[in-house]
Amino acid sequence: MWRKSSRSNAGDNTECVEIALDGPAARIRDSKGQADTTVAAPAWAAFLATVKGGELDR
């Protein structure tokens, strides 16, 4: 099941990131294309920790 990022709500919804949690991995895709990338659970958890910690804020 694909879910759209809550941060992907541009005015026209043309720039969306979607994720599907799939057991020990996360699948990520741009909603405009059908190709996706699989990321192992530890790497996904590290990415989320970095985002939540504000390390990628501009």
Backbone torsions as a table, in degrees:
resi	resn	phi	psi	omega
1	MET	NA	121.4	-179.9
2	TRP	-86.9	138.4	176.4
3	ARG	-124.6	140.5	179.1
4	LYS	-87.6	139.5	177.2
5	SER	-62.0	138.5	177.0
6	SER	-67.9	-17.2	178.6
7	ARG	-88.4	1.5	-176.6
8	SER	-102.6	33.9	-176.9
9	ASN	-103.2	59.6	173.6
10	ALA	-62.7	159.6	-176.2
11	GLY	-49.3	-37.6	-178.2
12	ASP	-106.8	5.2	178.1
13	ASN	56.1	33.8	179.8
14	THR	-94.1	-11.0	-179.2
15	GLU	-119.6	83.5	-174.8
16	CYS	-117.9	139.7	173.4
17	VAL	-109.7	134.8	179.4
18	GLU	-122.7	151.5	179.3
19	ILE	-135.6	146.4	173.1
20	ALA	-130.5	119.5	177.1
21	LEU	-82.1	125.0	-171.5
22	ASP	-130.8	80.1	179.7
23	GLY	60.7	-117.1	-175.7
24	PRO	-84.3	14.1	-177.1
25	ALA	-145.3	167.9	173.6
26	ALA	-121.9	136.4	175.6
27	ARG	-106.1	132.8	-175.1
28	ILE	-126.5	139.6	177.7
29	ARG	-150.3	159.5	170.0
30	ASP	-85.6	129.5	-174.5
31	SER	-65.4	-16.4	178.0
32	LYS	-75.7	-22.9	-179.5
33	GLY	-119.4	165.4	-178.9
34	GLN	-99.4	-12.2	178.9
35	ALA	-71.5	143.7	178.1
36	ASP	-134.9	165.7	179.7
37	THR	-119.7	140.7	177.9
38	THR	-103.3	132.0	179.9
39	VAL	-121.9	131.1	179.2
40	ALA	-63.5	150.2	-176.4
41	ALA	-53.7	-44.5	179.8
42	PRO	-61.9	-38.7	178.5
43	ALA	-68.2	-39.1	178.6
44	TRP	-65.2	-42.9	178.9
45	ALA	-62.8	-40.3	178.5
46	ALA	-65.3	-40.7	177.2
47	PHE	-61.3	-47.5	179.4
48	LEU	-60.8	-41.3	178.0
49	ALA	-61.6	-40.1	178.5
50	THR	-64.8	-45.1	179.5
51	VAL	-63.9	-48.8	-179.0
52	LYS	-64.6	-27.4	178.6
53	GLY	-79.4	-4.5	177.2
54	GLY	80.2	9.8	-176.4
55	GLU	-69.5	-15.1	-179.8
56	LEU	-106.9	4.0	178.6
57	ASP	-64.4	144.2	178.6
58	ARG	-94.1	NA	NA
